[in-house]
Amino acid sequence: MHLGVDSFVSTVTDPTTGNVIGAVERIEHLLEEIVLADRVGLHSFGIGEHHRSEYYDSAPAILLAAAAARTERIRLGSAVAVLSAADPVRVFQQFATLDLVSKGRIDLVVGRGSFTEAFPLFGLDLADYDSLFTEKLELLLRIRDEDEVTWSGRHRPAMVRQRVYPRPVQDPLPIWVGVGGTPASFVRAGQLGLPLMVAIIGGEPRQFAPLVDLYRRAGAEAGHPPERLKVGLHVFGFVAESTQQAADTIYPGWHEMFTKVSRERGFATPTRLQFDATSGPNGAFFLGDPRTVADKILRVSEQLGGVDRLSLQMTNPRLAHDDLLRGIELLGTEVAPLVADA
């Protein structure tokens, strides 16, 4: 199994000084995080896409290009690119260009996103939430797989015998489908034979086993070989010297982040008791010392019938840069070898 890190590039308030880290310094911190992930041997680093004041990741392709110029081995990708709100032609051009810059180290993970701000921002109707993604994914795959594209749909002007440039180093460019908990999304990914990236934000990871099995069955019924039906997990997580240290370091930012989202969506304010429960052996949060995190990764992989990739999403608005760097270092130097040796 391959391990990596995902980031939403959140704004950060330094927990020691109480000062908000400026945008320029925060981006420099992000690039330092990616360079370290490359140096300690992690497989991948992904950058999300949001259009909210608390994140700096509205243009992930630009951030990934900067990272590609500073790294040598690590795979870089989206986590996820909000395809519903984008033009598939431009998405392909951006990530094909990234593939050239990185010499073939790009993964494009596409999804509909967990927030809705992109829809009004780009003049889209939220009522078209599913049809936008379905149609744009179809076009994106046509552009990837065909030298000359003829296509028509509802949400974009038709293409007639048009070519899209540049072409990437990788042939084909890896395109993953990011999903939440909707069965239809798992089935669609399986039918298309695309690798699956499952975002596990709450509940228990083992609850996703029936959905992952549904994905694999749909892929098999569509005639896709098992090796094409890869499964990745995007999960919240953090690694520290001890489990208690990891929890105490992460909790303030976790509480701030989820309190804001809960208020927006009409949920109850999250508590430390809930945090401890979701960080426990069966919870969705992969938190603790290296052995604890490694054991949980292996246990969840077995519960889901095998996982090819797992990315820890370490975004936290109250996490000191040095603590995040140490978490990345521990993930690469201690957790990854434990998982590889199992």
N, C-alpha and C positions, 0 to 999 in steps of 0.2 A: 504494500500500500504506500502511496506517495502522500507526504504531508506538506502543507503550505500554510500561508497566511492570507487573509482577506482584510481589506481596510476600507472604511467609508470616509476616511480622512476627516474625522470630526474636528470641530473647534475644540480646543483644550484649555481649561483653566488649570494653571500649575497648582497642584495640591499644597505646595509648601508656601508659596508667596501669595496665592489668590489672584495672580495676574493672568489675564487672557493672553495666550501665545498669539502673536501677530501672524497674519496670513503668510507672509514671506517665510518666516521662521518655521511655521507649521509645515509648509511644503518641503522645506529643506530637511526637516525631521523625517518626513515621509520617505524621501529619497535615501536618507541614511538607514532607515528601517529596511528598505528593499535591498540595499547594498549588503547589509549585514545578513539578511536572509539568504542571499546568494553565497556569501562567504562561508556560512555554516552548513551549507549543503541542502537547504530546503528545496523542495521540488518546484514550488510555484508561489507567486504573489499576485493576488487579484485586487482590483480597485473597483468599487461600486459606482453607481450613478444615482445622484440625488439632486434635487433642485430646491433645497431648503437652506435656511440661513445657518444651520448648525453643521453643515458639511461643506467641504471644499472639492467635492468630486463630480461636479456637473459636467466636466470635460475629461473623462477618464483617458481617452486616447492620447491627449497631450501629456498627461502625467506618465502614462506608460511609455511614451516615446522618450521622455527624460530618463526614466528608469532603464530603458533598453540601452541607452548610451553609456550608462554607468555600470552595467552588469555584464556577465559573461556566460553564465550557464542556466540560471533560474528561468523557468517558464513564467511568462507574464500574461495577464488576461483581465477580462472584465468580470465583475462580480455583483450584479449583472449589468449588461447594457440593456437599457429600456427600449427594446426594439419597437414596441407599440407606438412610441412617440418620435421615431426617427425614420429617415428615408433609408431603406435597405441598400440602395446604391452607395450612398455616402458611408454607411456603416461598413460595407465591404471594402470600399476604397481606403478608409482609415485603417482598418485592421490588416488589410493586405500590405499597406505601406509599413505599418508597424512590424509585420512579419519580415519585410525586407530589412528594416533598420536593425531588428534583433537577430537576423540571420536564422529565422525559422523557429522562434521561441514563443509564439503567440497562440493563446486559446481564446476564442470568442464565445463567451457564455451569454446567451440572450434570454430575456424574460419580460414579464409585464410590469415588474416592480411591485414593491409592497406599499408604496405611497402613490398618491394620485396627482401631485402637483404638476407633473409633466403634461397632463392632458389639457388643462386650460392654458398653460404657458405656451403650448405650441398650437393652440386653436383646435383641439380635438374634443370630440364628444365622449364623455365617460361611458355613455350607453354603448359605445362601440368597443368597449374594453377587450372583449374576446375576439371579435372579428378582425380588429386591427392587427392583433398579434398573429393570428392564424394566416392572414393574407400576406403580411410582411415576412413572416418566416418562410412561406412558400417561395416568395420572390427572392429572398436572400439565398436560399438553397439553389435556386435556378441560376442565379448569378455565379455562385461558387462552382457549380457543376457543369455549366454550359459556356462555351466560348462565345456563342451568339444567342441573345435572349429575345424571345418573342413572348409577351405576357400581357395580360390585362386583368384588372380587378376593380374594386369599388373605391378604394381609398387613395389611389395614386394614378397618375396618367399612365397609359399603356406604353409598353416598349415593343418596338418592331425591329427585329434583326439588329439589335444594338449590342455592342461589346463594352465591357466595363474593365477599366484599367486602374492601377497596375494589377498584375497577377502575383499572388504570394509565393514565397519560397516553398512552403508546404503544399502538397497537392494530394488531397484537398486540405484547405484550411480547416482545422478542427473547430466545429461549431457544437457547443453543448446547449441543452435546454435547461434553464433554471426553473424549478417548480416549487410550489408550497405544499398544500395538502389536497388539491383538487384531483380526483381520480382521472378525469378526462385529460388533464395535462400529462399524467404518467402514460396513459394509453397513446396519446399523440406522439410523444417522444419515442415510444417503443415502435409504433407503426412506421415512423420515419427512420428508425435505426440510428437515432442520434444519442450520444452519451448524455446522461442525466445528472444534473446537479440539484440535490435536494436541500432546500433551506429549512433547517430545523431550529425554530425559534423558541418553542415552548413544548409542553407535554413531555412524553418519553420517547426517545428515538426508536425503541422497539415497536412502537405503535405504527411506524412507517413500513414495517415488514410486508403487510398485505399490499400496500401501494407499490413497493419496489417489485414484488412478485407479479403484480398486474402489469407493470412496465415490461418485465422480462417475458411474460407470456404473450403480450401484444407484439413484442419484437419477434419472438419465435414464430408466431402465427403469420407475421408478415414476411417471413423467410430470411430474417437477418441472423447471421451467425452470432453465437454467444459473445465472442470476443469484441464485437462492435457495441454491445449493450453494456457500456461501462457505467458505473454508479459512483458519483462523488457526493460528499456531504459538506455543506456550509453550515458551521455551527459557531455559537459564541464560545469563547474559551480564553484561558490565560494560564501560564505556567510560572511558578515561583519556586523558591527553595523549599517551602513547606506549603501544605494545603491551607493552613490558617493564614499564612502571609498572603497567599494568592487571593483568598476571599476578602481579607481586610483591605487589600490594595485596590481591588476591583469594585467593591460594593458601592462606594460613594458615587462613582460615575454611572454604574448600572442603575442606581436608584434615580439619579437625575434624568437619565435617558429614558427609562421606562415610565417614569412619572409623567413626563411631557407627552409621550405617546398615549398613555392611558387617559389623560385628560382630554386629548383631542378626540379619542374614540369612545369616551363615556364609560371607561372601565374604572374599577376601584384602584386607589393608589397602591402600588406594590410595597411589600414589607420585607424586612430582613428575613423573616420566617420563610417567605416565598422564595427569596434568593437562595437561602440555604437548601431548600427542598430541590430547586431546579439545578443546584450545583452538586447534589448528591449522586450516589452510584447509578441511579436510574433516570436522572434528570437530563434536560437538554443542554445544560451548560457544562463544557469540558474544562474543569478548573481543578488545579491542585499542584502537587509536586510532580516531577517527571514520571515517576512510577505510577502514581494514581492516574494521571492523564493517559499514559500508554496503556494501562490495563483497561481503561474505559473505552479507548479507541478500539482495541482488539475485541472487547466484549460486544460492542455495538456492531462492529463489522460482522461478527458471527451471527448476531441476531438478524441482520439484514441479508444474510446469504452471501456475504463478501462485498467489500467496498474497495474501489480502486484508488480513490483520492479523498482526503479529508483536509479541509481548510478551516483554520481557527480564525474567526472574525474577532479581532482584538480592539475594535473601535471603542473608545471610552473617553468621555469628556473631562474626566478628572484623573487621568493616568499620566504620571510623569514620564517624560521621554526616556530617561534612563531605565525606569522600570519596564517600559515596553521593550527596549532594546534587550534587556536581560531576559524577558519572556521569550523573545524570538531566538536568542542564543540557546536557551535551555531546550526549546522545541527542536532545534536543529541538532544540537550536540548530544542531548540525552534522551529525549522522547523518541526521535526518529530511529536511532539505533535499537532501542528497546522494541519498537514495533517491527523493525526489519528482521531482528533476530528471533522473533516469536515463531 
